[in-house]
Amino acid sequence: MGRLDGKRILVTGAATGIGRATAIRVASEGARVAVFDVEDVRASATLSAIEEDGGDARYWHVDVTAEAGVSAAVDEAAHWMGGGIDVLLHLAGILKGAGLDITEVDDTVWDPVIDVNVKGSYLVSKHAARYMKEQRSGVIVLTSSVAGVLGGSSSYAYGASKGGSHGLAMTLDSHLSRFGIRVHDVLPGALDTPLKVAATEESLRNTGDREAYEHTMANLSPPGGVAAVMAFLASDDAAYVRGSIRTI
Ligand SMILES: NC(=O)c1ccc[n+]([C@@H]2O[C@H](COP(=O)([O-])OP(=O)(O)OC[C@H]3O[C@@H](n4cnc5c(N)ncnc54)[C@H](O)[C@@H]3O)[C@@H](O)[C@H]2O)c1
């Protein structure tokens, strides 16, 4: 018996990084997993890893910023998983503008980051909630960041976007708990993923601060620890947990 046997779990952003580790982890604990991402080749590799381990997963190419696609894919995924969604683990996100001064930030940096990280969080939550409200049960986990809540982001747009997803999670929690829906946002620190490595390199290019680059690169943690937290939050073991969870 796995802890997540019978759970129908949607994981976004599962082609790489924390989302990939999370999809593999929850599948290994018995969940049926629907994967949304835009990186088809890497998402297929996630699916292969799950299937080789005896797990059950399917992939949909979904840009989380486009509502028609999100809505249709959520319907298809819910149908494939047996008519509902028990858990949304929303990991899709981007970071741009690392190391730019505020006077250098422009719309080509600001708009896509806010779009993917805030609008994407709203759209996947909205469409997963259609099922969870009907079921009168569910778990929604968004991914914010220490950077969006406590400060210190290398990117103005990213810090703002993660404050936005944190506020969204708190608002969802206050409105959806009466439907039996538990809502969290996880606030990771600095993890060894393609997003973080690319942002650290971008910051070096924009600031020239090699000491900061080397310090950050030497202190990245593997994403599996946060995947374990995601699997716990997806499980009934977390029934007494509420709100935001800060991690390494
Ligand atoms: N790595 C860290 O240190 C760190 C720290 C705090 C928060 N986070 C957050 O954790 C989440 C996962 O990040 P990661 O570090 O694993 O990054 P990552 O780049 O490895 O993974 C992000 C995934 O999101 C997907 N994605 C991007 N835009 C998308 C879109 N429009 N529609 C669908 N999928 C899209 C990417 O293809 C990728 O698979 C992000 O929200 C990130 O902001 C990461």
The ligand as an SDF file (V2000), in Angstrom:
LIG
                    3D

 44 48  0  0  0  0  0  0  0  0999 V2000
   14.6650   26.3270   -7.8420 N   0  0  0  0  0  0  0  0  0  0  0  0
   14.5080   27.1690   -6.8330 C   0  0  0  0  0  0  0  0  0  0  0  0
   15.4710   27.5310   -6.1380 O   0  0  0  0  0  0  0  0  0  0  0  0
   13.1350   27.7030   -6.5130 C   0  0  0  0  0  0  0  0  0  0  0  0
   12.9980   28.4610   -5.3300 C   0  0  0  0  0  0  0  0  0  0  0  0
   11.7310   28.9600   -5.0200 C   0  0  0  0  0  0  0  0  0  0  0  0
   10.6650   28.7030   -5.8350 C   0  0  0  0  0  0  0  0  0  0  0  0
   10.8330   27.9710   -6.9730 N   0  0  0  0  0  0  0  0  0  0  0  0
    9.6550   27.7520   -7.7940 C   0  0  0  0  0  0  0  0  0  0  0  0
    9.4450   26.3620   -7.9470 O   0  0  0  0  0  0  0  0  0  0  0  0
    8.7360   26.1270   -9.1750 C   0  0  0  0  0  0  0  0  0  0  0  0
    9.5000   25.0880   -9.9840 C   0  0  0  0  0  0  0  0  0  0  0  0
   10.7220   25.6790  -10.3410 O   0  0  0  0  0  0  0  0  0  0  0  0
   12.0520   24.8750  -10.7200 P   0  0  0  0  0  0  0  0  0  0  0  0
   13.1450   25.5320  -10.0040 O   0  0  0  0  0  0  0  0  0  0  0  0
   11.8130   23.4340  -10.5910 O   0  0  0  0  0  0  0  0  0  0  0  0
   12.1740   25.3250  -12.2570 O   0  0  0  0  0  0  0  0  0  0  0  0
   12.2600   24.5290  -13.6330 P   0  0  0  0  0  0  0  0  0  0  0  0
   12.5400   25.5370  -14.6830 O   0  0  0  0  0  0  0  0  0  0  0  0
   13.1630   23.3580  -13.4860 O   0  0  0  0  0  0  0  0  0  0  0  0
   10.7630   23.9790  -13.7800 O   0  0  0  0  0  0  0  0  0  0  0  0
    9.7000   24.8130  -14.1480 C   0  0  0  0  0  0  0  0  0  0  0  0
    8.8190   24.0500  -15.1090 C   0  0  0  0  0  0  0  0  0  0  0  0
    7.7300   24.9100  -15.4810 O   0  0  0  0  0  0  0  0  0  0  0  0
    7.5090   24.7240  -16.8770 C   0  0  0  0  0  0  0  0  0  0  0  0
    6.8280   25.9100  -17.4250 N   0  0  0  0  0  0  0  0  0  0  0  0
    7.3580   27.1470  -17.6090 C   0  0  0  0  0  0  0  0  0  0  0  0
    6.4580   27.9530  -18.1880 N   0  0  0  0  0  0  0  0  0  0  0  0
    5.3370   27.2320  -18.3560 C   0  0  0  0  0  0  0  0  0  0  0  0
    4.0390   27.5040  -18.9180 C   0  0  0  0  0  0  0  0  0  0  0  0
    3.7360   28.7260  -19.4070 N   0  0  0  0  0  0  0  0  0  0  0  0
    3.1180   26.5270  -18.9130 N   0  0  0  0  0  0  0  0  0  0  0  0
    3.4150   25.2850  -18.4300 C   0  0  0  0  0  0  0  0  0  0  0  0
    4.6110   24.9590  -17.9170 N   0  0  0  0  0  0  0  0  0  0  0  0
    5.5580   25.9240  -17.8730 C   0  0  0  0  0  0  0  0  0  0  0  0
    8.9080   24.5230  -17.4520 C   0  0  0  0  0  0  0  0  0  0  0  0
    8.8750   23.9320  -18.7440 O   0  0  0  0  0  0  0  0  0  0  0  0
    9.5300   23.6280  -16.4020 C   0  0  0  0  0  0  0  0  0  0  0  0
    9.3050   22.2770  -16.6600 O   0  0  0  0  0  0  0  0  0  0  0  0
    8.6400   27.4810   -9.8710 C   0  0  0  0  0  0  0  0  0  0  0  0
    7.3870   28.0640   -9.6060 O   0  0  0  0  0  0  0  0  0  0  0  0
    9.7380   28.2810   -9.2020 C   0  0  0  0  0  0  0  0  0  0  0  0
    9.4880   29.6530   -9.2660 O   0  0  0  0  0  0  0  0  0  0  0  0
   12.0420   27.4670   -7.3300 C   0  0  0  0  0  0  0  0  0  0  0  0
  1  2  1  0
  2  3  2  0
  2  4  1  0
  4  5  1  0
  4 44  2  0
  5  6  2  0
  6  7  1  0
  7  8  2  0
  8  9  1  0
  8 44  1  0
  9 10  1  0
  9 42  1  0
 10 11  1  0
 11 12  1  0
 11 40  1  0
 12 13  1  0
 13 14  1  0
 14 15  2  0
 14 16  1  0
 14 17  1  0
 17 18  1  0
 18 19  2  0
 18 20  1  0
 18 21  1  0
 21 22  1  0
 22 23  1  0
 23 24  1  0
 23 38  1  0
 24 25  1  0
 25 26  1  0
 25 36  1  0
 26 27  1  0
 26 35  1  0
 27 28  2  0
 28 29  1  0
 29 30  1  0
 29 35  2  0
 30 31  1  0
 30 32  2  0
 32 33  1  0
 33 34  2  0
 34 35  1  0
 36 37  1  0
 36 38  1  0
 38 39  1  0
 40 41  1  0
 40 42  1  0
 42 43  1  0
M  CHG  2   8   1  16  -1
M  END
$$$$
